[in-house]
Amino acid sequence: MNIILIGPPGAGKGTQAKFITQKNNIPQLSTGDMLRYNVANKTSLGISAVKFMDAGELVPDNLILDIMKERLKNDDCEKGFILDGFPRTTIQADGLQAILNELNIKIDYVLVLSVEDDVIVERMGGRRLHPASGRVYHIKYNPPKKSGFDDITDEKLIIREDDQEATVRKRLKVYHTQTKPIIDYYEPYNIVYKIDGNNMIESIKNEIDDILN
């Protein structure tokens, strides 16, 4: 069972990916995790990646794809995997397809979590963080007892830069222009399943279970 999970930032991909991996005993593959592993273990691919990272540059697609290829060869991928946040562009999708063809692997499901931009902004913009502990609140869904202050220490809560409305809308613009075309890329394969990400977490989980079963 090989899955690609697509959705805008704040759509709940991480939460649903964990449900899928636990139920189906397959790994969740993140390019960020793979990069960190290769860098930490000083593999040849990691050493190559560090050169770009130290220069403040993005690691190029061909190197990311080489790292992905090596990861897909691991034994824990034999029963399947879930790709979370990759591919991000149709160019990456082309490169991934070439690797999958070479390894005789096919994608079975492309799960798309759809959530309106304004809902995403409300979800992310309403988050409040207590920096010292990492406790996270939400002004609507999980408000602190005293507005703007941590329940335990009474210290002031902050809004992370990533949760600022301008930042969120910028990330959503990137998603719409670069990532959503991937949905069109996979449509001809008849493996795209669109899921209403506005629903409750448990409802989304059950809908995904129905699709995968």
C-alpha positions as CSV (number, residue, x, y, z in Angstrom):
1,M,0.0,0.0,0.0
2,N,1.9,3.0,-1.3
3,I,0.3,6.4,-0.5
4,I,1.0,10.1,-1.3
5,L,-0.7,12.5,1.1
6,I,-1.3,16.0,-0.2
7,G,-2.9,19.1,1.4
8,P,-2.2,22.7,2.4
9,P,-0.2,23.6,5.5
10,G,-2.5,23.2,8.5
11,A,-4.8,20.7,6.8
12,G,-4.0,17.9,9.3
13,K,-1.7,15.8,7.1
14,G,0.6,14.9,9.9
15,T,-2.2,13.7,12.2
16,Q,-3.8,11.5,9.5
17,A,-0.4,10.2,8.4
18,K,0.2,8.9,11.9
19,F,-3.2,7.1,11.9
20,I,-2.4,5.5,8.6
21,T,1.1,4.3,9.6
22,Q,-0.1,2.9,12.9
23,K,-3.0,0.9,11.4
24,N,-1.2,-0.4,8.3
25,N,2.3,-0.8,9.8
26,I,4.0,1.2,7.0
27,P,6.6,4.0,7.4
28,Q,5.9,7.7,7.0
29,L,8.5,9.1,4.7
30,S,9.5,12.8,5.1
31,T,12.2,14.3,3.0
32,G,13.2,16.4,6.0
33,D,13.7,13.3,8.2
34,M,15.7,11.6,5.4
35,L,17.9,14.7,4.9
36,R,18.6,14.9,8.7
37,Y,19.4,11.2,8.8
38,N,21.9,11.4,5.9
39,V,23.5,14.5,7.2
40,A,23.8,13.1,10.8
41,N,25.3,9.8,9.5
42,K,27.6,11.6,7.1
43,T,26.6,9.5,4.1
44,S,27.8,10.5,0.7
45,L,24.4,12.0,-0.1
46,G,24.3,13.8,3.3
47,I,27.8,15.3,2.7
48,S,26.6,16.5,-0.7
49,A,23.4,18.0,0.8
50,V,25.4,19.8,3.5
51,K,27.3,21.8,0.9
52,F,24.0,23.4,-0.3
53,M,22.6,23.8,3.1
54,D,25.7,25.5,4.4
55,A,25.5,27.9,1.5
56,G,22.0,28.7,2.4
57,E,20.6,27.1,-0.7
58,L,17.8,24.6,-1.3
59,V,18.9,21.0,-1.7
60,P,18.3,20.3,-5.4
61,D,15.6,18.0,-6.6
62,N,18.0,15.4,-8.1
63,L,19.8,15.0,-4.7
64,I,16.5,14.8,-2.8
65,L,15.3,12.1,-5.3
66,D,18.6,10.1,-4.8
67,I,18.0,10.2,-1.1
68,M,14.4,9.1,-1.6
69,K,15.5,6.2,-3.9
70,E,17.8,4.9,-1.2
71,R,15.1,5.1,1.4
72,L,12.6,3.2,-0.7
73,K,15.0,0.3,-0.9
74,N,14.8,-0.3,2.9
75,D,13.1,-3.4,4.2
76,D,10.5,-1.5,6.1
77,C,9.0,-0.2,2.8
78,E,8.3,-3.6,1.5
79,K,4.7,-3.5,2.7
80,G,4.2,0.1,1.6
81,F,4.9,3.6,2.7
82,I,3.2,7.0,2.9
83,L,4.9,10.1,1.4
84,D,4.0,13.2,3.4
85,G,4.8,16.5,1.7
86,F,6.5,15.0,-1.3
87,P,6.4,15.5,-4.3
88,R,5.8,19.2,-4.0
89,T,6.0,20.0,-7.7
90,T,5.3,18.2,-11.0
91,I,9.0,18.2,-11.7
92,Q,9.5,16.2,-8.5
93,A,6.6,14.0,-9.4
94,D,8.3,13.2,-12.7
95,G,11.5,12.3,-10.9
96,L,9.7,10.2,-8.4
97,Q,7.9,8.3,-11.1
98,A,11.2,7.5,-12.8
99,I,12.5,6.1,-9.5
100,L,9.3,4.1,-8.9
101,N,9.5,2.6,-12.4
102,E,13.1,1.6,-11.8
103,L,12.2,-0.1,-8.5
104,N,9.0,-1.6,-9.9
105,I,6.9,0.2,-7.4
106,K,3.5,1.9,-8.1
107,I,1.5,4.5,-6.1
108,D,-1.8,3.1,-5.0
109,Y,-3.5,6.1,-3.5
110,V,-3.1,9.9,-3.7
111,L,-5.1,11.2,-0.7
112,V,-5.9,15.0,-1.0
113,L,-7.1,16.8,2.1
114,S,-9.0,19.9,0.9
115,V,-9.5,22.8,3.3
116,E,-10.4,26.4,2.4
117,D,-7.7,29.0,2.8
118,D,-9.7,31.1,5.3
119,V,-10.2,28.0,7.5
120,I,-6.5,27.3,7.4
121,V,-5.7,30.9,8.4
122,E,-8.2,30.6,11.3
123,R,-6.7,27.3,12.4
124,M,-3.0,28.4,12.3
125,G,-3.5,32.1,13.1
126,G,-5.4,31.2,16.3
127,R,-2.5,29.2,17.7
128,R,-0.8,30.6,20.8
129,L,2.5,29.2,22.1
130,H,4.2,29.1,25.5
131,P,7.8,29.1,24.3
132,A,9.4,27.7,27.5
133,S,7.2,24.6,27.6
134,G,6.0,24.2,24.1
135,R,2.4,24.2,25.2
136,V,0.1,25.2,22.4
137,Y,-3.3,26.8,22.7
138,H,-5.9,27.9,20.2
139,I,-8.0,31.0,20.9
140,K,-11.1,29.2,19.5
141,Y,-10.6,25.4,19.9
142,N,-8.4,25.2,23.0
143,P,-8.2,28.6,24.7
144,P,-6.1,29.3,27.8
145,K,-8.1,30.1,31.0
146,K,-6.8,33.6,30.9
147,S,-6.6,35.1,27.4
148,G,-3.1,35.5,26.2
149,F,-1.4,33.8,29.1
150,D,-0.2,30.2,29.9
151,D,-2.5,28.2,32.3
152,I,0.4,27.0,34.4
153,T,3.0,29.7,34.6
154,D,0.8,32.7,33.7
155,E,3.5,33.8,31.3
156,K,2.6,35.6,28.1
157,L,1.8,33.5,25.1
158,I,3.2,34.3,21.6
159,I,2.2,33.8,18.0
160,R,4.9,32.0,16.0
161,E,6.1,33.6,12.8
162,D,4.9,30.6,10.9
163,D,1.4,31.2,12.3
164,Q,1.1,34.9,11.3
165,E,-1.6,35.4,8.8
166,A,0.7,37.0,6.2
167,T,3.1,34.0,6.4
168,V,0.3,31.5,6.3
169,R,-1.3,33.1,3.2
170,K,2.2,33.2,1.5
171,R,2.6,29.5,2.1
172,L,-0.9,28.8,0.8
173,K,-0.1,30.7,-2.4
174,V,3.0,28.5,-2.9
175,Y,0.8,25.5,-2.3
176,H,-1.8,26.5,-4.9
177,T,0.7,27.4,-7.6
178,Q,3.2,24.6,-7.1
179,T,1.6,21.7,-5.3
180,K,-2.0,21.5,-6.5
181,P,-1.0,20.8,-10.1
182,I,0.3,17.5,-8.7
183,I,-3.3,16.5,-8.2
184,D,-3.9,17.0,-12.0
185,Y,-0.7,15.0,-12.6
186,Y,-2.1,11.9,-10.8
187,E,-5.7,12.2,-12.0
188,P,-5.2,10.1,-15.2
189,Y,-4.0,7.2,-13.0
190,N,-7.5,7.1,-11.3
191,I,-5.9,7.0,-7.8
192,V,-6.8,10.4,-6.5
193,Y,-9.2,10.6,-3.6
194,K,-10.4,14.0,-2.4
195,I,-11.3,14.3,1.3
196,D,-13.0,17.1,3.0
197,G,-10.5,18.3,5.6
198,N,-13.0,20.6,7.2
199,N,-14.6,17.6,9.0
200,M,-13.7,16.3,12.5
201,I,-10.4,14.4,12.8
202,E,-12.1,11.1,13.6
203,S,-14.5,11.5,10.6
204,I,-11.5,12.1,8.3
205,K,-9.7,9.1,9.7
206,N,-12.8,6.9,9.1
207,E,-13.2,8.2,5.5
208,I,-9.5,7.4,4.8
209,D,-9.9,3.9,6.3
210,D,-12.9,3.3,4.0
211,I,-10.8,4.4,1.0
212,L,-7.8,2.2,1.9
213,N,-10.0,-0.8,2.6
